[in-house]
Amino acid sequence: MLNNNNLLAVAAIDGTNFVARGVKPSRDMLTAGLGVTMRAQENLLLYANYDANLPTGNTSKQTVSAGLRIRF
């Protein structure tokens, strides 16, 4: 995790070996998101969430999740 050496030894399907250089992740990323939870019944909750890593450097990510929670 702390190694900045981004070299990776890989092999093609025909057996040819080569070295691939990985992309160094960006630093100082900003994450923003929002979510909503709605009570459908006394013990049933519905939720939806959206989170995003705002594009900084070479990194961006978006996540959408939804579901229900049942309490018993």
N, C-alpha and C positions, 0 to 999 in steps of 0.2 A: 504494500500500500504506500509506503514512503519512498519507493524507488522511482525515480523519474526516467529510468531507462525504458523507453517505449518500443524496444525491438522485440519481435516475436518470430520465432522459427516456425514456419508452416510448411506443409507439403501439399502439392497439387494431387489430383486424383490419379495422375499417371506416375506418381512417386517422385516427381521433381521437387527438391527441397529449395526453399528460398527464405529470405528474411523480409518481413513486413514491418514498417515503422508505424506505430500507433499514433493517434492524435492526442496531444496533451490537452487535458480538459481546462476550460477557462476557470479563472478564480473570481471571487466576489460576485456570485450570482444572486439574483433577486427572485424570490418566489412570491406569487400572489395567488389568491384563490377566494372562492366564495362557496357557500353551501346553504341549503335550506332543509329543514326537517318539519314534517307535517304529521300531526296526530290524526290517524284515520279512525281509531277506536281507542278505548282506554288502555289497552295493552299492545297496540299496533302502531308503529311509527314508520313513515316513508321518508326516505332521504335522497338527496342528490347533491353532489359536490363537484366542483371544477377547480383544478389547481394548475398553475403554469409556472415554469421557469422562464422568465422573460429572456428573450434572445440577447445574450451577452457573449461576445467572442464566437466560439464555435459550438456552443451548447444551447439547446432549447428543448423543452419538454412540456407536454400537455397531458393531463389526466382527467378523465371524467369517470365518476363512479355513482352508482345509484343502487338502492336496495330497500329492504324493509327489516325492521327490528321487531321481534316479538318478545314481550316480557311475560314470563309466567312464573 
